[in-house]
Amino acid sequence: MGQQSTGQLDTVMQESRVFPPTAEASARARIKSMAEYQKLWDEAAADPAGFWAKLAKEELHWFEPFTQALKWNEPHAEWFVDGKTNASYNCLDKHVAEGRGDRVALIWEGEPGEKRQYTYAELLREVSKFANVLKSLGTQQGDVVSIYMPLTPELVIAMLACARIGAIHSVIFAGFSSEAIADRNNDAKAKIQITADAGYRRGTVLALKQTVDAALAKSPTVEKCIVFSRVNEAVHMQEGRDFWWHKLMAEASDDCPATPLDSEATLFILYTSGSTGKPKGIRHTTAGYNLFAKKTFEWVFDWQENDVYWCTADCGWVTGHTYVTYGPLSAGATVLLYEGAPNYPHEGRFWELIERYHVTLFYTAPTAIRAFMKWGDHHVEKYDLSSLRVLGTVGEGINPEAWMWYHRKIGAERCPIVDTWWQTETGGIMMSPLPGATPTKPGSCTMPLPGVIPQIVDSTGAEVDATHGGWLTIAHPWPGMLRGIWGDEERYKEVYWEKVPGKYLAGDNARRDADGYYWIMGRIDDVLNVSGHRLSTIEIESALVSHPSVAEAAAVGRPDPLKGEAVAVFVTLRGAEPSEELRKELIKHVRNQIGALAQPDDVRFTGTLPKTRSGKIMRRLLRDIAAGKETVGDTTTLEDYSVLAQLRTEDE
């Protein structure tokens, strides 16, 4: 029982496969070996503030130089004190001024198949015009602009236009309900709303403006609404409040110099569901975030001048902020944007896009990878994916079986896989392999990036030994870190700083193996306590998914009078039908893979698992279902409410 009291975790999963980078990957890489990585990491760890200050001077444009790298007054960090810069300038003007204005910045394909592209010079003109549009409607520095749009170039243009004039953007994924929009608008006190008439998803037209109208009826602080015509739908336009994007842009000047902004000026708020159910507005600021986005993008993807980079995330999530917009564009990359679903009009759409645009760097989520596996390899085999050179995963840990499929089927066993660990709160990637340097292990995010100093501790704050997992913390401030929860200082301290004084608490469990590799073991509240042993859900799920009939699995605990918690698993199948034999086989499979301790008490088969709109499994809901309780909390991030009902009925 001692393990339970200090929050140490028993680690049961063994993964011994190692994949060193190919000679070709190392030869062309920015960081070519583990020795080079270690030298850089050691240099940064010895003087983190000095390390980042040197990079900030080299990488960003400064209207006024900073006087101090870091002012740290726990839990408040100020990076690059007194400096003045602008993220929009760093993404656009800097490249144009340095003669790279003709380089393609954005390539866009709509779900129905339309195509557009923008050079850096063209994107600068569009962003400047839209910044003037925002000004013409009374938007001032520090005002919050709420954005609810499909993934079109206009979404990126709107974000960069806000950054240009010092307005704060709050992007809301265009699948949320009117209630969720209103909640976020009211919490942020948004002044301007940007939306579209509608958007496309799997061939259907989603009525975005209609949803926004319902939200604005409950958003008293919003004064004006700008509507982009994406589908050419007839929509309600309220006189004096609603304006068409194209009409305002037709009259706008393309001359709008970037406003010099303090390093710590808020760049954006991004709402993320908290485990309590009340969404929290994570606040990021300008200079530190911008630098961290740029450098982590260059390191992790080993970005080179001729790359075509595609991150499949929507800008409604942090990945779309850092690795669709600010990171790649600050680096001067060519970024592919695709508006639609991966399985419309067919399950090979992603591979078709990679072939068409000669994508070299590809970044997607394990949820998507598991879906591709379920759909079948024949959808992949029709296309030429030989342009690819680096593959990435983001959003959650990737189970080893999905990693191996990605490695073999998409990467043809030659593309390094960068399994990235980070959070909305961290602003950018914290741990990841480097394509030319790090030998990878399926399921491990490997090592921390330079300037990132993780520690795994128990609940007393003491570091754990290599045989145990514990709470993942970050022991030193970093430039991309969140600066607070919008309007809720107490919650910021309580969630991230109070439990382990002096360290940022990530909310994830992790372990570090004998080689120094980190393994994420799920959220702190995703730990099962079975007969006094603390088990990580991710290890049980990986064992289940290694069975050929299992597409996806989620493990949760339910109260058990004897063991404290029993293990309940929810399983979706591929190429198999639910049966009592399969149920017994899966229990035995987990027992063989991990041990009797971890074997499931309940196995439930379900068509789909309930997920947030960013693809994370909603374990809180599953725990309630497993325990037979009614669900509570914020479920606006549920992908499909019918999933819940389906699970309930299958449960009866």
ABEGO torsion letter per residue (X at the ends): XAAAAAGBBBBABBBABBBBBBAAAAAABABABAAAAAAAAAAAAABAAAAAAAAAAAABBBABBBABABBBBOABBBBGBGBBBBAAAAAAAAAAAAGAAABBABBBBBAAGBBBBBBAAAAAAAAAAAAAAAAAAGBBBGBBBBBBBBBBAAAAAAAAAAAAAGBBBBBBBBABBAAAAAAAAAAAGBABBBBBABBBBGGBBBBAAAAAAAAAAABAABABBBBBBAAGBBBBBBBGABBBAAAAAAABBABBBBBBBBAABBABBBBBBBAAGBBBBBBBBAAAAAAAAAAAAAAAAGBBAABBBBBABBAABAAAAAAABAAAAAAGBBBBBBABBAAOABAAAAAAAAAAAGBABBBBBAAAAAAAAAAEAAAAAABBAAABABBBBBGBBBBAAAAAAAAAAAAGGABBBBBBBBBAAAGBBABBBBAAABBBBBGBAEBBBBGBBBBBBBAAGBBBBAABBBBBBBABBBAABBAEBBGBAAAAAAAAAAABBGBBBAGBBBBBBAAGBBBBAEBAAABBBBGGBBBBAAAAAAAAAABAABABBBBBBBBBAAAGBBBBBBBBBBGBBBBAAAAAAAAAAAAAAAEAAABBABBBBBABBBBBAAGBBBAAAAAAAAAGBBBBEBAAABABAAAAAAAAAAAX
